[in-house]
Amino acid sequence: MPSETPSIFVCSPQTTVFPPQEYFLQLRENHRHDTILKTIDAAIAELPKIWTTLVKGYPALGEIPGAGLLRDMKGWTTGDSDNLGNCKSLLSNKHLGPLTIVVQLMEYLNYLAESGVDHSEMMKSVAHGGFRGLCTGFLTASALSCSKDTAAIGKHAAVALRLALCIGAMVDLDNQFGVLPARMISLTTRWTSATNRSRVMTILAGYEEAYLSVVMDAHSITITAPEADLPSIFHELGRIGAQITAIGPKGRYHHPLHSTTVTILDKIFASSPDLFHFPDSALVPLRSNDSGAMVSPGEPLHETALRCLLLEMADWHLTMSTAVATIRYFAPSDTPLVLGLGLVDCVPESLVDGLRAAATYRRALAPRSQCREHGAVDETSRTSYMERRYSAPMDVES
């Protein structure tokens, strides 16, 4: 029977939809954790200073635009200023990564307030499933996994925000001035049969710079490809009946080309461990996105994050399947409840759809607390991976 208490929290990948200010204000009004909120506000306000540290450690970052907008992020999330809303087109990964984390953390704090429990109690509920995070969401999951109680969340949230800024900035730099300086876009591809998977991979192999970045589900993957190749890729995949959606983010994540980037960031992080290091280990299960395996106690969490976000292809389907199977092993008669945090629904549909679903999924907050792309509040708020389909006609081969 379905469980009434959550077994897993899932932190979504980076949003490509600019979170409306109204949503931040609503989240601030609804939760009761003022001390943590002040810590998060301070961490956001500190990001311009962190940027200075980052550029000092790697001067090439000074070439990318948008650093000035970091000063406006706190005003956007607190309602003190709407300057950021006038510059939406200038926002990049170094802005959207931290904003994604703020949304997820505030949704979680709202959930705790609505449930009337402390984080320490929730840690008992997720003792076998833990917190899961895809791409940028891994940073949020790490911060929550390391926190023994609600009061500890703020400190680790600040680390997650700094890491998101640094990682996003390096992806932005690569996207504009990298070794392969093609502007990269992510798109999700779905098919309906095992035959089509091999055909999708054959098509992908025909594009030198395109690559498989995330295995989303049994019949769904995320491809990252140069923007210039998208019309041709859409046409070829459309001919075999695949469903394709351009989802962003703009840039190259999950690619071995970032090995030098990881080395650079490791050096910067080592010079200021109090700013960039999580605690040595998580307090509840935390799984690596590349294999679904438990994060090794011997690998510092910030290094795991760099590897999961920048270097390794993410096998999200395997990660989530393993987590759900673990819970069912300990409670075979219960259907695990998975709660989502963030503006993107990313739980593999094969795990939660149908009469024989392995788990039950819903968003952590009720529909009234969701935001739409245009800032309104209702059930259709979040960005699905399949929400924005390519508008060009697709010819299906017989």
The 8 nearest C-alpha neighbors of each residue, nearest first, counted from 0:
[[1, 333, 334, 332, 2, 335, 3, 331],
 [2, 0, 334, 333, 335, 3, 336, 359],
 [1, 3, 4, 335, 334, 336, 333, 0],
 [4, 2, 1, 5, 336, 335, 6, 334],
 [3, 5, 2, 6, 336, 124, 335, 125],
 [6, 4, 336, 7, 337, 124, 338, 125],
 [5, 7, 125, 128, 336, 335, 124, 337],
 [8, 6, 337, 128, 129, 125, 5, 130],
 [7, 9, 130, 338, 339, 337, 131, 10],
 [8, 10, 131, 339, 132, 340, 130, 338],
 [11, 9, 132, 136, 340, 131, 341, 339],
 [10, 12, 136, 341, 343, 133, 132, 345],
 [13, 11, 136, 133, 135, 134, 14, 10],
 [14, 12, 135, 99, 96, 15, 11, 95],
 [13, 15, 16, 99, 342, 12, 343, 95],
 [14, 16, 247, 248, 17, 13, 246, 95],
 [17, 15, 14, 18, 372, 382, 342, 95],
 [16, 18, 19, 15, 87, 14, 95, 372],
 [19, 17, 16, 20, 22, 372, 98, 370],
 [20, 18, 374, 21, 22, 17, 23, 373],
 [19, 21, 23, 22, 75, 24, 76, 18],
 [22, 20, 24, 19, 23, 25, 374, 375],
 [21, 23, 25, 20, 24, 19, 370, 26],
 [22, 24, 26, 20, 25, 76, 21, 27],
 [25, 23, 27, 21, 22, 26, 28, 20],
 [24, 26, 22, 28, 27, 23, 21, 29],
 [27, 25, 23, 29, 24, 28, 22, 105],
 [26, 28, 24, 25, 29, 30, 23, 105],
 [29, 27, 25, 26, 30, 24, 31, 23],
 [28, 30, 26, 27, 109, 25, 31, 112],
 [31, 29, 109, 112, 28, 32, 27, 108],
 [30, 32, 33, 112, 29, 109, 108, 28],
 [31, 33, 35, 34, 30, 36, 108, 112],
 [34, 32, 36, 35, 31, 37, 30, 38],
 [33, 35, 37, 36, 32, 38, 150, 153],
 [36, 34, 153, 38, 37, 33, 32, 39],
 [35, 37, 33, 39, 38, 34, 40, 32],
 [38, 36, 40, 34, 35, 39, 41, 33],
 [37, 39, 35, 41, 36, 40, 153, 42],
 [38, 40, 42, 36, 41, 37, 153, 35],
 [41, 39, 37, 43, 42, 38, 36, 44],
 [40, 42, 44, 38, 39, 43, 37, 45],
 [43, 41, 45, 39, 157, 40, 44, 38],
 [42, 44, 40, 45, 46, 41, 73, 39],
 [43, 45, 41, 42, 73, 46, 40, 70],
 [44, 46, 42, 43, 48, 47, 41, 49],
 [45, 47, 49, 48, 43, 44, 50, 69],
 [48, 46, 50, 49, 45, 69, 70, 51],
 [49, 47, 51, 50, 46, 45, 52, 44],
 [50, 48, 46, 52, 51, 47, 53, 45],
 [51, 49, 47, 53, 48, 52, 46, 54],
 [50, 52, 48, 54, 49, 53, 55, 47],
 [53, 51, 49, 55, 50, 54, 56, 48],
 [52, 54, 50, 56, 51, 55, 49, 57],
 [55, 53, 58, 57, 51, 56, 60, 52],
 [56, 54, 52, 53, 57, 58, 51, 50],
 [55, 57, 53, 54, 267, 52, 58, 263],
 [56, 58, 54, 55, 59, 53, 60, 263],
 [59, 57, 54, 60, 55, 61, 56, 53],
 [60, 58, 61, 57, 62, 54, 172, 63],
 [61, 59, 62, 58, 54, 63, 57, 172],
 [60, 62, 59, 58, 63, 54, 64, 57],
 [63, 61, 60, 59, 64, 172, 58, 176],
 [62, 64, 61, 60, 172, 65, 171, 66],
 [65, 63, 66, 62, 61, 67, 89, 60],
 [64, 66, 67, 68, 89, 63, 90, 69],
 [65, 67, 68, 69, 64, 47, 50, 63],
 [68, 66, 69, 65, 70, 71, 47, 64],
 [67, 69, 70, 71, 66, 65, 72, 83],
 [68, 70, 67, 71, 72, 66, 47, 46],
 [69, 71, 68, 72, 67, 47, 44, 73],
 [72, 70, 68, 69, 74, 73, 83, 82],
 [73, 71, 75, 69, 74, 70, 76, 83],
 [72, 74, 76, 75, 43, 44, 71, 77],
 [75, 73, 80, 79, 77, 71, 72, 76],
 [74, 76, 72, 78, 73, 81, 80, 77],
 [75, 77, 73, 23, 74, 78, 20, 72],
 [78, 76, 74, 79, 75, 73, 24, 23],
 [79, 77, 75, 80, 74, 76, 24, 20],
 [78, 80, 74, 77, 75, 81, 73, 76],
 [81, 79, 74, 78, 75, 82, 71, 83],
 [80, 82, 84, 83, 75, 74, 78, 79],
 [83, 81, 84, 85, 80, 71, 86, 75],
 [82, 84, 86, 85, 81, 71, 75, 72],
 [83, 85, 82, 86, 81, 87, 75, 20],
 [84, 86, 83, 82, 87, 81, 88, 89],
 [87, 85, 83, 84, 89, 88, 90, 82],
 [88, 86, 89, 90, 84, 85, 83, 17],
 [87, 89, 86, 90, 91, 85, 84, 17],
 [90, 88, 87, 86, 91, 65, 64, 68],
 [89, 91, 87, 88, 94, 65, 95, 86],
 [92, 90, 94, 93, 95, 89, 171, 249],
 [91, 93, 167, 95, 94, 96, 171, 168],
 [92, 94, 167, 164, 168, 91, 96, 95],
 [95, 93, 92, 91, 96, 97, 90, 98],
 [96, 94, 98, 92, 97, 99, 93, 91],
 [95, 97, 99, 163, 98, 92, 94, 93],
 [98, 96, 160, 100, 99, 163, 95, 94],
 [99, 97, 95, 101, 100, 96, 102, 94],
 [100, 98, 96, 102, 97, 101, 13, 95],
 [99, 101, 103, 97, 98, 102, 139, 104],
 [100, 102, 98, 104, 103, 99, 105, 97],
 [103, 101, 105, 99, 100, 104, 106, 341],
 [104, 102, 341, 100, 106, 340, 101, 105],
 [105, 103, 107, 101, 106, 102, 100, 108],
 [104, 106, 108, 102, 107, 103, 101, 109],
 [107, 105, 109, 103, 104, 108, 102, 110],
 [106, 108, 110, 104, 109, 105, 103, 111],
 [109, 107, 105, 111, 110, 106, 104, 112],
 [110, 108, 30, 112, 106, 107, 111, 105],
 [109, 111, 107, 113, 108, 112, 114, 106],
 [112, 110, 114, 108, 109, 116, 113, 115],
 [113, 111, 109, 115, 110, 114, 30, 31],
 [112, 114, 110, 111, 115, 109, 30, 116],
 [115, 113, 111, 112, 116, 110, 109, 117],
 [114, 116, 112, 113, 111, 117, 110, 109],
 [117, 115, 111, 114, 120, 118, 112, 121],
 [118, 116, 119, 120, 149, 111, 121, 148],
 [117, 119, 149, 121, 148, 120, 122, 116],
 [118, 120, 148, 122, 117, 121, 147, 149],
 [121, 119, 122, 118, 123, 117, 116, 124],
 [120, 122, 118, 124, 123, 119, 125, 117],
 [123, 121, 119, 125, 120, 124, 126, 118],
 [124, 122, 126, 121, 120, 125, 119, 127],
 [123, 125, 121, 122, 126, 6, 5, 120],
 [126, 124, 6, 129, 128, 122, 127, 123],
 [125, 127, 123, 283, 124, 122, 129, 128],
 [128, 126, 125, 326, 129, 284, 325, 283],
 [129, 127, 7, 125, 6, 322, 126, 326],
 [128, 130, 125, 284, 283, 7, 126, 127],
 [129, 131, 8, 140, 7, 9, 144, 285],
 [132, 130, 9, 140, 10, 8, 129, 137],
 [131, 137, 133, 136, 10, 140, 9, 11],
 [132, 134, 136, 12, 137, 11, 135, 10],
 [133, 135, 308, 12, 136, 137, 132, 307],
 [136, 134, 12, 137, 13, 138, 133, 96],
 [135, 137, 132, 10, 133, 12, 11, 139],
 [132, 138, 136, 140, 135, 133, 139, 134],
 [137, 139, 141, 159, 136, 140, 135, 142],
 [140, 138, 142, 136, 141, 137, 100, 159],
 [139, 141, 137, 130, 143, 132, 138, 142],
 [140, 142, 144, 138, 139, 143, 137, 145],
 [141, 143, 155, 139, 145, 156, 140, 144],
 [144, 142, 140, 146, 145, 141, 152, 139],
 [143, 145, 141, 281, 142, 146, 282, 283],
 [146, 144, 281, 142, 143, 282, 141, 147],
 [145, 147, 151, 143, 152, 148, 144, 142],
 [148, 146, 119, 151, 145, 149, 282, 118],
 [149, 147, 119, 118, 150, 151, 146, 117],
 [148, 150, 118, 151, 152, 117, 119, 146],
 [149, 151, 148, 152, 35, 153, 34, 146],
 [152, 150, 146, 149, 148, 153, 154, 147],
 [151, 153, 146, 155, 149, 150, 154, 156],
 [152, 154, 156, 35, 38, 155, 151, 39],
 [155, 153, 157, 156, 152, 151, 158, 38],
 [154, 156, 142, 158, 157, 152, 153, 159],
 [157, 155, 153, 159, 158, 154, 142, 152],
 [156, 158, 160, 42, 155, 154, 159, 153],
 [159, 157, 155, 161, 156, 275, 160, 274],
 [158, 160, 156, 162, 138, 157, 161, 163],
 [161, 159, 97, 163, 157, 158, 162, 156],
 [162, 160, 164, 158, 163, 159, 165, 157],
 [161, 163, 165, 159, 164, 160, 166, 158],
 [164, 162, 160, 96, 166, 161, 97, 165],
 [163, 165, 93, 161, 167, 162, 166, 168],
 [166, 164, 162, 168, 167, 163, 161, 169],
 [165, 167, 163, 169, 168, 164, 162, 170],
 [168, 166, 93, 92, 170, 164, 169, 165],
 [167, 169, 93, 171, 165, 170, 166, 164],
 [168, 170, 172, 166, 171, 167, 173, 165],
 [169, 171, 173, 167, 172, 168, 250, 174],
 [172, 170, 168, 174, 169, 173, 167, 92],
 [173, 171, 169, 175, 170, 174, 176, 168],
 [174, 172, 177, 170, 176, 175, 171, 169],
 [173, 175, 171, 250, 182, 172, 180, 177],
 [176, 174, 172, 173, 180, 177, 171, 182],
 [175, 177, 173, 180, 172, 174, 178, 179],
 [178, 176, 173, 180, 179, 174, 175, 172],
 [177, 179, 180, 176, 173, 256, 181, 174],
 [180, 178, 177, 181, 173, 176, 174, 208],
 [179, 181, 177, 176, 175, 178, 174, 182],
 [182, 180, 225, 179, 183, 174, 226, 175],
 [183, 181, 174, 225, 226, 180, 250, 175],
 [182, 184, 225, 250, 224, 226, 249, 181],
 [183, 185, 249, 247, 223, 224, 226, 225],
 [186, 184, 223, 247, 222, 246, 248, 245],
 [187, 185, 245, 246, 244, 222, 221, 223],
 [186, 188, 221, 244, 243, 220, 222, 245],
 [187, 189, 243, 220, 219, 242, 221, 241],
 [190, 188, 219, 242, 241, 218, 243, 220],
 [191, 189, 241, 218, 195, 192, 242, 219],
 [190, 192, 218, 195, 189, 193, 241, 240],
 [191, 193, 194, 195, 190, 196, 218, 189],
 [194, 192, 196, 195, 191, 197, 218, 190],
 [195, 193, 192, 196, 197, 198, 191, 190],
 [194, 196, 198, 193, 192, 197, 199, 190],
 [197, 195, 199, 198, 193, 194, 200, 190],
 [196, 198, 200, 199, 195, 194, 201, 193],
 [197, 199, 195, 201, 196, 200, 202, 194],
 [200, 198, 196, 202, 197, 201, 195, 203],
 [199, 201, 203, 197, 202, 198, 204, 196],
 [200, 202, 198, 204, 199, 203, 197, 205],
 [201, 203, 199, 200, 205, 204, 198, 235],
 [202, 204, 200, 205, 201, 206, 199, 209],
 [205, 203, 201, 202, 206, 200, 207, 209],
 [204, 206, 203, 202, 207, 201, 209, 200],
 [207, 205, 209, 204, 203, 208, 202, 228],
 [206, 208, 209, 205, 204, 210, 203, 224],
 [207, 209, 206, 224, 210, 225, 179, 223],
 [210, 208, 224, 206, 223, 207, 203, 225],
 [209, 211, 223, 222, 212, 208, 224, 203],
 [210, 212, 222, 213, 221, 223, 312, 220],
 [211, 213, 312, 253, 222, 221, 210, 223],
 [214, 212, 313, 221, 220, 312, 215, 314],
 [215, 213, 220, 314, 315, 216, 316, 313],
 [214, 216, 220, 316, 219, 315, 213, 347],
 [217, 215, 316, 219, 347, 218, 214, 220],
 [216, 218, 219, 316, 349, 215, 214, 347],
 [219, 217, 216, 190, 189, 191, 220, 196],
 [218, 220, 189, 216, 215, 188, 217, 214],
 [221, 219, 214, 215, 188, 213, 187, 222],
 [222, 220, 187, 213, 186, 212, 211, 188],
 [221, 223, 211, 186, 212, 185, 210, 187],
 [222, 224, 185, 184, 210, 209, 212, 186],
 [223, 225, 209, 183, 184, 208, 226, 222],
 [226, 224, 183, 227, 228, 182, 181, 184],
 [225, 227, 229, 228, 183, 182, 184, 224],
 [226, 228, 225, 229, 230, 182, 181, 224],
 [229, 227, 226, 225, 231, 230, 232, 224],
 [228, 230, 232, 226, 231, 227, 233, 225],
 [231, 229, 233, 232, 228, 234, 227, 226],
 [230, 232, 234, 229, 233, 228, 235, 227],
 [233, 231, 229, 235, 234, 230, 236, 228],
 [234, 232, 230, 236, 231, 235, 237, 229],
 [233, 235, 237, 231, 232, 236, 230, 238],
 [236, 234, 232, 238, 237, 233, 231, 239],
 [237, 235, 233, 238, 241, 239, 234, 232],
 [236, 238, 393, 234, 240, 241, 235, 239],
 [237, 239, 395, 394, 235, 236, 240, 396],
 [240, 238, 395, 237, 396, 236, 241, 235],
 [239, 241, 395, 237, 238, 242, 236, 396],
 [242, 240, 190, 237, 236, 189, 239, 243],
 [241, 243, 189, 188, 240, 190, 237, 244],
 [244, 242, 188, 187, 388, 241, 389, 186],
 [245, 243, 388, 186, 187, 389, 387, 385],
 [244, 246, 186, 185, 247, 187, 243, 389],
 [247, 245, 186, 185, 244, 248, 384, 187],
 [248, 246, 185, 249, 184, 15, 245, 186],
 [247, 249, 185, 250, 15, 184, 246, 13],
 [250, 248, 184, 247, 183, 185, 182, 251],
 [249, 251, 183, 174, 170, 248, 184, 171],
 [250, 252, 183, 170, 254, 253, 174, 223],
 [251, 253, 309, 254, 308, 250, 170, 310],
 [254, 252, 309, 310, 311, 312, 212, 308],
 [253, 255, 310, 256, 252, 309, 311, 257],
 [256, 254, 310, 257, 258, 311, 253, 309],
 [255, 257, 254, 258, 310, 259, 260, 178],
 [258, 256, 260, 255, 259, 310, 254, 309],
 [259, 257, 261, 260, 256, 255, 262, 310],
 [260, 258, 262, 261, 257, 263, 256, 264],
 [261, 259, 257, 263, 258, 262, 264, 169],
 [260, 262, 264, 258, 259, 263, 265, 257],
 [261, 263, 259, 265, 260, 264, 266, 258],
 [264, 262, 260, 266, 261, 265, 259, 267],
 [265, 263, 267, 261, 266, 262, 268, 260],
 [264, 266, 268, 262, 263, 267, 261, 269],
 [265, 267, 269, 263, 264, 268, 262, 270],
 [268, 266, 264, 270, 269, 265, 56, 263],
 [267, 269, 265, 271, 270, 275, 266, 272],
 [270, 268, 266, 272, 271, 267, 265, 275],
 [269, 271, 267, 268, 272, 266, 265, 273],
 [272, 270, 268, 269, 273, 274, 275, 267],
 [273, 271, 276, 275, 274, 269, 268, 270],
 [272, 274, 271, 275, 276, 277, 158, 268],
 [275, 273, 272, 271, 158, 276, 161, 268],
 [274, 276, 272, 158, 268, 273, 162, 271],
 [277, 275, 272, 301, 273, 274, 278, 158],
 [276, 278, 300, 301, 279, 155, 158, 275],
 [279, 277, 280, 145, 276, 281, 300, 299],
 [278, 280, 299, 277, 300, 281, 296, 298],
 [281, 279, 278, 296, 282, 145, 300, 299],
 [280, 282, 145, 144, 283, 285, 284, 141],
 [281, 283, 145, 144, 280, 284, 147, 146],
 [284, 282, 129, 281, 126, 144, 285, 122],
 [283, 285, 129, 128, 127, 286, 293, 281],
 [286, 284, 293, 294, 129, 130, 283, 131],
 [285, 287, 293, 294, 292, 291, 288, 284],
 [286, 288, 291, 294, 292, 289, 290, 293],
 [287, 289, 313, 291, 290, 314, 315, 318],
 [288, 290, 313, 314, 287, 312, 311, 291],
 [291, 289, 292, 288, 287, 314, 318, 317],
 [318, 290, 292, 287, 286, 288, 317, 289],
 [293, 291, 290, 286, 287, 294, 318, 288],
 [294, 292, 286, 285, 295, 287, 291, 284],
 [293, 295, 286, 287, 285, 292, 296, 298],
 [294, 296, 297, 298, 293, 299, 292, 280],
 [297, 295, 298, 280, 294, 279, 299, 281],
 [296, 298, 295, 299, 279, 280, 294, 300],
 [297, 299, 295, 296, 300, 303, 302, 294],
 [300, 298, 302, 301, 279, 303, 297, 280],
 [301, 299, 303, 302, 277, 304, 298, 279],
 [300, 302, 304, 303, 299, 276, 277, 305],
 [303, 301, 305, 300, 304, 299, 306, 298],
 [304, 302, 300, 306, 301, 305, 307, 299],
 [303, 305, 301, 307, 302, 306, 308, 300],
 [306, 304, 302, 308, 303, 307, 309, 301],
 [305, 307, 310, 303, 304, 309, 308, 311],
 [308, 306, 304, 311, 305, 309, 288, 303],
 [309, 307, 134, 305, 306, 253, 304, 252],
 [308, 310, 253, 252, 306, 305, 307, 254],
 [311, 309, 253, 254, 255, 306, 257, 307],
 [312, 310, 253, 307, 289, 306, 254, 313],
 [311, 313, 253, 212, 213, 289, 314, 254],
 [314, 312, 289, 213, 288, 315, 311, 214],
 [315, 313, 214, 289, 317, 316, 213, 288],
 [316, 314, 318, 215, 317, 313, 214, 288],
 [315, 317, 216, 215, 319, 318, 314, 320],
 [316, 318, 320, 315, 314, 319, 291, 321],
 [291, 319, 317, 315, 321, 316, 320, 288],
 [318, 320, 322, 321, 316, 317, 315, 323],
 [321, 319, 317, 323, 322, 318, 316, 324],
 [322, 320, 324, 318, 319, 323, 317, 325],
 [321, 323, 319, 325, 324, 320, 128, 318],
 [324, 322, 326, 320, 325, 321, 319, 327],
 [325, 323, 321, 327, 326, 322, 320, 328],
 [326, 324, 328, 322, 323, 327, 321, 329],
 [327, 325, 323, 328, 329, 324, 127, 128],
 [328, 326, 331, 330, 324, 329, 325, 323],
 [327, 329, 325, 326, 331, 330, 324, 323],
 [328, 330, 326, 327, 331, 325, 127, 324],
 [329, 331, 327, 332, 328, 333, 326, 334],
 [332, 330, 327, 328, 333, 329, 334, 326],
 [331, 333, 330, 0, 334, 327, 1, 329],
 [334, 332, 0, 1, 331, 330, 2, 335],
 [333, 335, 1, 358, 0, 2, 357, 336],
 [336, 334, 358, 2, 6, 333, 359, 337],
 [335, 337, 5, 359, 6, 2, 360, 358],
 [338, 336, 360, 7, 8, 5, 359, 6],
 [339, 337, 8, 363, 362, 361, 360, 9],
 [340, 338, 362, 9, 363, 8, 10, 361],
 [339, 341, 10, 103, 9, 363, 11, 106],
 [342, 340, 103, 11, 343, 102, 10, 339],
 [341, 343, 381, 382, 14, 344, 11, 340],
 [344, 342, 382, 11, 383, 381, 341, 345],
 [345, 343, 383, 346, 11, 382, 342, 381],
 [344, 346, 343, 11, 347, 384, 383, 12],
 [345, 347, 348, 344, 9, 319, 350, 360],
 [348, 346, 216, 349, 350, 345, 316, 215],
 [347, 349, 350, 351, 352, 346, 216, 345],
 [348, 350, 347, 351, 352, 216, 217, 356],
 [351, 349, 357, 348, 356, 347, 358, 352],
 [350, 352, 356, 358, 348, 359, 349, 357],
 [353, 351, 356, 348, 349, 350, 354, 355],
 [352, 354, 356, 355, 351, 349, 350, 357],
 [353, 355, 356, 352, 351, 357, 358, 350],
 [356, 354, 353, 357, 352, 351, 350, 358],
 [357, 355, 351, 353, 352, 358, 350, 354],
 [356, 358, 350, 351, 355, 334, 323, 359],
 [359, 357, 335, 351, 334, 356, 350, 336],
 [360, 358, 336, 351, 337, 335, 334, 361],
 [361, 359, 337, 338, 336, 351, 358, 362],
 [360, 362, 338, 339, 363, 337, 359, 336],
 [361, 363, 339, 338, 364, 340, 365, 360],
 [362, 364, 338, 339, 340, 110, 361, 365],
 [365, 363, 362, 368, 110, 366, 106, 369],
 [364, 366, 367, 368, 363, 362, 369, 378],
 [367, 365, 378, 368, 369, 377, 364, 376],
 [366, 368, 365, 377, 369, 376, 378, 364],
 [369, 367, 366, 365, 364, 376, 370, 377],
 [368, 370, 366, 376, 380, 367, 377, 378],
 [371, 369, 380, 376, 374, 375, 22, 381],
 [380, 370, 372, 374, 375, 373, 376, 381],
 [371, 373, 374, 16, 380, 370, 18, 17],
 [374, 372, 371, 375, 19, 370, 380, 18],
 [375, 373, 371, 19, 372, 370, 21, 376],
 [376, 374, 371, 370, 373, 377, 372, 380],
 [375, 377, 370, 369, 371, 367, 374, 380],
 [376, 378, 366, 367, 379, 380, 369, 370],
 [377, 379, 366, 380, 369, 367, 376, 381],
 [380, 378, 377, 381, 371, 369, 366, 370],
 [371, 381, 379, 370, 378, 369, 377, 372],
 [380, 382, 342, 343, 379, 371, 383, 370],
 [381, 383, 343, 342, 386, 384, 380, 344],
 [382, 384, 386, 385, 344, 343, 381, 345],
 [383, 385, 386, 382, 246, 187, 344, 343],
 [384, 386, 383, 387, 244, 388, 187, 243],
 [385, 387, 383, 384, 388, 382, 244, 246],
 [388, 386, 385, 244, 389, 245, 246, 384],
 [389, 387, 244, 390, 386, 243, 385, 245],
 [388, 390, 391, 244, 243, 387, 245, 233],
 [389, 391, 388, 392, 387, 393, 244, 243],
 [390, 392, 389, 393, 233, 234, 388, 230],
 [393, 391, 390, 394, 237, 389, 234, 233],
 [394, 392, 237, 238, 395, 391, 234, 240],
 [393, 395, 238, 237, 396, 392, 240, 239],
 [396, 394, 238, 240, 239, 393, 397, 237],
 [397, 395, 239, 238, 394, 240, 237, 393],
 [396, 395, 239, 238, 240, 394, 237, 393]]
